[in-house]
Amino acid sequence: MGIELTTIYLTGLIIAGSLTLINALLGDILDFLFESVPGAFINPTVVLSFIAVLCGSGFIFENSTTFDSLTGFLISVVIALCLVVLLHMLVLAPLSKAESSIGFHMTDLIGDYATVTTSIGEGEDYGEIIVKTTFSIRGFPAKSMNGLPIRSGEEVQIVDVDKENQVLLVSVEEKKMITEEKNHE
């Protein structure tokens, strides 16, 4: 009166496959949920892939071979482990490194040029600049390096970063000095 093993494998394959599809579509939300659990280190993609491969290969072994159920299950576990380890090492780990390398630190902008979009006032007043990088155009808070006001539309050079306030320090003079040096050469 029990459930057949092939039914369990097929049901597990369908559920794991469906959850894998949902994970692909809503992966960031699920990753956030898994990371918010204290002590969690389990990647949902790895777990779902393991279950899907285990159930799929178990279903094939039950229907296509003469192995007994335990042998087919153990071979399925080995296959699932091997494929999941390869998936993690060859796909997921490189992707996570590539994803984290897209970001940059504000200190990476030192020496770059930017355009003032909101005038920077005298002294400690803040304004805003637009920095064009290879992949984006981003706005950052900025203040004048020497305390002099800078008009909107002026091109400036990023000289330093006020790390405490996360504000870029810019200067029109630094840009002019570099331009003059190039013209004298």
Number of C-alpha atoms within 10 A of each C-alpha: 3 4 7 8 13 18 12 14 22 17 16 19 23 15 16 22 18 14 18 21 14 12 17 12 11 12 15 11 11 17 15 10 12 16 14 11 10 7 8 10 10 12 14 17 20 18 13 21 21 23 22 25 22 25 27 22 21 29 23 15 20 19 11 9 10 10 13 10 14 11 14 18 20 13 16 22 19 12 17 22 18 12 17 20 15 12 16 15 12 11 11 16 12 11 13 10 10 11 10 9 9 8 8 9 7 15 15 11 18 16 15 15 21 23 18 24 18 18 19 24 16 14 13 15 14 19 22 20 28 19 18 14 12 5 7 8 9 11 15 16 18 26 28 24 20 14 16 16 20 21 15 15 14 14 19 23 23 26 20 18 20 13 10 6 8 13 18 26 21 30 23 20 13 16 18 14 11 11 11 11 9 9 8 6 5
